[in-house]
């Protein structure tokens, strides 16, 4: 088997695991994969610009956020958008860069056993986002939530626009640490 040298940069560092990344697993089916500081192929995502430090590597954008690949900067790209760019873009089902959404959710969507009449008495809606600083889409969704709040109360249990005290819902969904800091009740990072 041919050996290829790769490197991952600009992924969400606190949770990213290059060894168990889906790209690594797929490549290992056909190649001996070697992680290298002088890679032939650089895989990058939306969390930085370090990919620019590898001018001699083939650059492959791995999208998962609502960010379109910039084909002036990358040679190839993965993403969930339905775009066509010859052989330079590969669409995968909606997911993120750590898990491309290659799982079957049809059965769980079709299971209506949890639907009951008391669901009509539930709250209006919620807004659950973990970042509001990257890209125009992040700014637009925050502004949309503000407008929606002018109509009715919107529960915001996550990092962005948090308006729910810790313990309102399971700690699995709120009050988690994010990177080296934690999110305060106001949704602001603290160290």
N, C-alpha and C positions, 0 to 999 in steps of 0.2 A: 504494500500500500504506500502511496505517495505521502510524504510528510508536508504539512502546511503550517506556517507560523502565523499565529493570530494574536490579537489583543483587543480587549474591550475597554472603551473609555466613555465617559460622559453618561454613565448609567447612574441610577439612584443608589449611591454608594452604601448607605446603611443596610439595604436589603438585597443588593445585587450579589449573585454568586456565579462567577464565570464558569466554574466546573459543571454546575447543574443548569446552566442556561440552555434553553431549547435549541439555540443555534449550535452550540457546542455538541449537543447530543446528535443532532442531524448530521453535522460534519463528521463525527466519529464513525458514522455508518459507512463512510467511503474513504476517509483519510486518517492518518496518524496526526493528531492535533497537538501542536506544541505552542504553549503560551510564550510569547517572546517580547522583548523590549525593542526588537527590530523586526516588526511583523510584516508579512506580505499582505495581510488583510487586516484592516482596522474596522471593527464594528463599533458604532457609536449611536447614542440616543440623544435625548433632548436636554440633558442635565449639564451641559457645558460646551466648551469649544476646544477641548484638548485634542480632538481629532485633527485639528489643523497643524499640530506639531509633527505629523507623520506624512510629509509630502511625497514620499516614495512608495507609500502603501496604497493598495486598492481600498477605497473608503466605501463602507456599506452602512447606510443609515437604517436603524431598527426603530421604526416608529411605533408608538403605542399611545402616546398622547395625541391630542387633536392638533398635530403639527404636520404639515405637508413636507415631504422631502424637498430639499433644494438641490436640484440636479446640477447646479453650478458648483456645488461643494462635494457632492457624493457621486461615486461611479455607479452604484446600485442602491436599491432601497427595498425594505419590507415595510408594509403598512396596512391599515385596514380600509383606506380610502378606495373607492372604485375608480381608479385612474388607470390609464393605459399609457405606458411609456416604453414601447417595444420590449426588449428583454431586460431592461434596466430596473423594472419595478415588479414586485411580487406581492399580490394582495393576500392577506390571510384574514380569517374571521376576527371580528372585533374582540379585542383583548388588550393586553399591554405587552411591553417589550420583554417581560419575564415569562409571560404565558400567553401565547398567541391566540388563545381562545379556541384551541382545537379540541373542544369537548362538546358533547351532545347535551344541550339543555332542553331539547324539545319535550322530553318526557316530563320534566319538572314544571315547565310552563303549562302543559296541558292538564296537570293535576289540579283540579278545582276543589278538592276536599276541604281546603281551609277557608273557602269562600262561604260566608254566612251573612244573615241579615244585619248583624251588629256592625259589620264593616261600613254600613251607611252612616253610622254615628261617629266615625273616626275623624281625625283632624284633617285640615285642608291639604297640606302638602309639606314636604321637607326639601332641604337643599343640602346635599352632602358632597363637599369637595375638599380635597386636601391641599390644594395649592392655588394661589391667585396671583402669582407673579410672573408666570411664563406665557407669553404670547397674547395676542389680541383676544383670542377666545376666552382666556381666563378673565380678562377685564370685562368682556361683554357679559359673561354669565353672572359675575358679581353685580353688575349694573342691572341685569334682568331681574335678579332676586330682589334688589332694592325696589324696583318698580312693582313687582309682584307683592311685596310686603305692604305697599300702599293700598292694595286691594283687600288682602286678608293676611292674618299672621302666618308666617312660614317658620317652621322649626328648622334650626340650623345646628345640628349636633356635632358637626365635624370641625375641622380647623378653620375653614373660611366662614366668616361672619357668625361665629359661634354665639348662640343666644340661649343655650341650655346649660344649666349647672351640672357639674360632674355628678354622676350617679343617677341622673334622670333616665338614662338608658344604660345598658351594660357597658362596663369599662372596656369591653372588647372593641367598642365603636367610638369611644370618646376618651379624652384624657390620656391617650397614648403618647409615648415619646416620639419625637420626629427628628431623626438625625441625632444631634448632641443636645437638643433642647426639648422642652415640652411645650404644649400649647396651653396657654392660660384660658380662663373663661371668656376672655375677649377675642380669642382666636389668634393671639400674638405669640410668636416664638419667644421663649425665655430660656436662658441657659442656667 
